[in-house]
Amino acid sequence: MSAFRVGFGYDVHQLKDGAAFWLGGIQVSHEKGATGHSDADVVIHVICDALLGAANLRDIGYHFSDQDPQYKGIDSKLLLKQVMDLLKKNGYQLGNLDVTLCLQLPKINPYIPEMKACLAEVMNVSESQISIKATTTERLGFVGREEGVSAYCVALIHP
């Protein structure tokens, strides 16, 4: 049996005018932002889910319920730090992760280096272990209509 484990994450958040827009641990300037129980950082949420799934530790909602008031408005970087601590406690470390962010606007490419640096610091890993890509949906669906943002992540972990 392979010592490597793979996990997958998916998340979506609604966009609202005037809300703060947190992506990959940084605030992105845009007239709309994501809403949710926490800071609605879709990038961090998919990373958490992919890592937890790879380690067979359930999902982000199991560990950080949106019914628990202690997580209302919480900085998702704190959740990611706790997930990394859980991985370490269970004998795993990150191999790499690959995130795809689906968003019509704003254009994300200029923000990617800062996101990677922020995430690497929070996770205590090398930036080379983190890949972030962005795509539009060619104006199709809720993402294309700028009603929401979604993201996918695949993570590889090992002992």
Secondary structure, DSSP 8 states (H G I E B T S, - for coil): --S-EEEEEEEEEEEEET---EETTEE---SEEEESSS---HHHHHHHHHHHHHTT---HHHHS-TT-GGGTT--HHHHHHHHHHHHHHTT-EEEEEEEEEE-SSS--GGGHHHHHHHHHHHHTS-GGGEEEEEE--TT-HHHHTTSEEEEEEEEEEE-
